[in-house]
Amino acid sequence: MTDTETLVDSNRDFLRQAQRLILSITDESYVHSDGTIHQSGVGAHLRHVIEHYQRFLIGTRDGEVNYDARQRDMRIATDRNLACSVMEQVVEGLVDLGSEDAEVSVRMASSGDSMRTSDATQSSINRELQYLVAHTVHHYALIGFILRLQGIVPPEDFGIAPSTLQHFQAR
């Protein structure tokens, strides 16, 4: 198995983890935001994660990944079934990447200045797959926090970085 295939499998596993979580909570828990401790609910975080994957897949076809060009489709943030469906499309899209690493240009805002555009940087498919895992785990940790505030305990490994899980298993 190539490094790319391993990274694709890891990303698919994380997306499947979210699908299982979505199916285990209510519509109310999916959209809940208390407005003081956290501004965004579970659905908003998952929408954000999904749209990063969508931009990645589009960018691998177009030659430039632009994470800032997300659609920000609020339906994904409010409809669990749609979120699962779109996530499944992403899972399948990852399979179509192939098994080889390749260069890709990446564009992402790196400044809070809305008048300043970011320059594209060179990356690779594998590096972006690594980024997507880290980005996804970060948002899953926030989702876990939001769920715990609602009295819902997510799976034990939800929102835990792969290296941290390996460390726990080695002890």
N, C-alpha and C positions, 0 to 999 in steps of 0.2 A: 504494500500500500504506500502511495506517495505521501509526502507531507501535505500536499493540497487535499488529497482525499481524507486524510486524518483530520485536518482542520474543517473541512466541509462536514464530516460526520459529527464533530464536536458542536459546530453551530447548529446543525439539525437537531442534535440531542437537546440543546438548550431551548430551541423553539418548541420542540415537543413537550418539554417540561412546562412551558407556559401554557400550551394547549390543555394539558391535564389540569393545571391550576385553574384556568378559566372555567372549565367544566365542573370544578368542585365548589365554586362560589356562586352566590346569587347575583342577579342583575344589580341589586342595590349595593352590594359590596364592591362590585366591579366599577361603579361610577362614583362611589362615595368620596367626598372631599370635605374635610371639616373647615377649611379656609383659614385656620390659624396655625396649626402645626404643619400641615401639608396643603399646598395649593392644588395639587394634581392627584387624581385618584389612580387606582390600578389601571383602568382602561387608558388613561392619558399616557401613563408610562409605557404601556405595551404598544400603543399607537406609535409613540416616538421610536421605540426599538424596531418595530416592523418597518417603519418608513426608512430607517437607516439601511435595513437589508434591501428594501426595494431600490433605493438609490444606488446601492452597491451593485445589484444585479443589472440595473439599467446601465450603469457606468462601465461595467465589464463588457457590455455589448457596444457601447458608444465610444469607448476609449478614454472617458473621463468620468470619475465618480465625483458627483457634487452633492455632498450630504446636506447642503443648505437649500437645495431645490426640492425639499420634501413637500408633498401635497398638503400635509396637515389636515387629513380627512377626519373630522371629528366623529364621523359615524363609527370608525374603528374604536374610538375611545368610549363609545356609549353602547355598542351592540356587540355582545360577547360572541354571538354566532358569526357575525361578519368578521370579527377579529380572528376567530379560529379558521375561517375560510381563507382569509388573506394570508394568514400565517402558513397555511398548507400550500398555497401558491408559492410562497417564498421557499419553503422546504423543498418543493419540487424544482424550483429554479436553481437552487444550490446544486442539485444533482447534475444539472446541465452544464455546470462550469467546466467539467472535464477534470483531468488529473494533473495538469501541468501548471506550474507557477508562471506568471507573465507580468511584465511591467504594466502599470496603469497610472494615469495622472489622477490626482485627488485634489479637490477644492473644498475647503471648509473655512468658514470665518474664524479668524484667530484674534479678532479685536472686537471690542464693544462698539466701535465706531461704525454706525450703519452706512456712512457715506464712503467708507473704504472697502474696496473689493479685495478679496484674497487672491493671491497668486496660486496657480496650480503647482503642486509638488509631485515628485516622482515617488511611487511606491510600488508595491507588488500585490498580486491577488492574495498571496499567503499573508503578507503583513496586514492587509485590510481584514482578512478573516480573523487574525489574531486581535485586531482592534475591535471587531464586532463582538467577539467573545467577551472581552473586557468591558465594553460598553453595555452589553446585555446584562452581565453579572452585576454591574453597578446599579442598573435600573431594577433588577430583580431584588437587590438588597433593599432598595427604597420601597418596592412593592411589599416585601416581607414586613417592613416597618409599618406601612399603612395597614396591612391586614392585621397585624398584632394589635394595633390601636383599636381595631374593630372586634377584637376578641377571637380572631381567626388565626390559627397556627398553621403556617405554610409548611411544606415538607422540610425536613431537617437540613437538606443540602441546597435548598432554594436560596439563591443570592450569595452563595459561597464560591469564591474563586477556585478554579481547578487546582491551583498550587496549594491552596489552603486545605482543600479536601485531601490531597496527597499527603500533606504534612500530618493531618489528623489520623490518616490511615497508617502512617509509618510509626506512630507512637505506640 
